[in-house]
């Protein structure tokens, strides 16, 4: 489903989704198509669900005109030496 369609179906809501089609430009992921898993009741539920998101799942609010997310690398482990 296109992001514009999601915004029409679920105005002004947080949505739990899975990335179906995206591309990377300048260190940012631009998401074009998503699979809606479910709308979320409020920001509190969105925060709780965000902690459990893995793989291609993420949360976004439909007030956003586009889904663009920066790519963040995982921090290195500190204090481990062999």
C-alpha positions in Angstrom: 0.0 0.0 0.0 1.3 3.5 -0.8 1.9 5.9 2.0 -0.6 8.4 0.5 -3.3 5.7 0.8 -2.4 4.9 4.4 -2.7 8.6 5.2 -6.2 8.7 3.7 -7.4 5.6 5.5 -5.9 6.5 8.9 -5.8 10.3 9.3 -3.9 11.7 12.3 -2.8 8.3 13.8 0.3 6.3 14.6 0.5 3.2 12.4 2.6 0.0 12.9 3.8 -1.0 9.5 6.3 -3.2 7.6 8.5 -1.8 4.8 7.7 -3.4 1.5 9.5 -1.1 -0.9 12.1 1.5 -0.1 15.4 3.0 -1.3 18.4 4.7 0.2 19.7 8.2 -0.7 22.4 10.1 1.3 22.1 7.9 4.3 18.3 8.0 4.6 15.7 5.4 3.9 12.8 6.6 1.7 9.8 4.2 2.1 7.4 4.0 -0.8 5.2 1.0 0.0 4.2 -0.5 3.3 2.0 -3.2 4.7 -0.2 -1.9 7.5 -0.1 -4.1 10.6 -2.4 -2.0 12.7 -3.2 1.5 13.8 -2.1 2.4 17.4 -4.4 4.1 19.9 -2.0 6.9 21.0 1.6 8.0 21.5 2.0 5.8 24.6 1.1 2.7 22.8 3.3 3.8 19.9 6.3 4.1 22.2 5.7 0.7 23.8 5.4 -0.9 20.3 8.5 0.9 19.0 10.7 -0.9 21.6 9.6 -4.2 20.1 10.0 -3.3 16.4 12.4 -5.6 14.5 13.5 -6.3 11.0 11.5 -4.1 8.6 8.8 -3.0 11.1 8.4 0.6 12.2 6.0 3.2 13.4 5.1 6.5 11.8 2.4 9.1 12.3 0.2 9.9 9.3 0.7 13.6 9.7 4.0 13.1 7.9 3.9 13.7 4.1 6.7 11.2 3.4 8.4 8.4 5.3 12.1 9.3 5.4 14.3 7.8 8.2 18.0 8.3 8.8 20.2 5.2 8.9 21.8 4.7 12.3 24.7 2.4 12.8 24.8 0.2 15.9 27.3 1.5 18.5 30.5 -0.5 19.0 30.9 -2.5 22.1 33.2 -0.6 24.6 35.5 -2.1 27.1 36.0 -5.5 25.4 39.6 -6.3 24.6 41.4 -9.6 23.8 
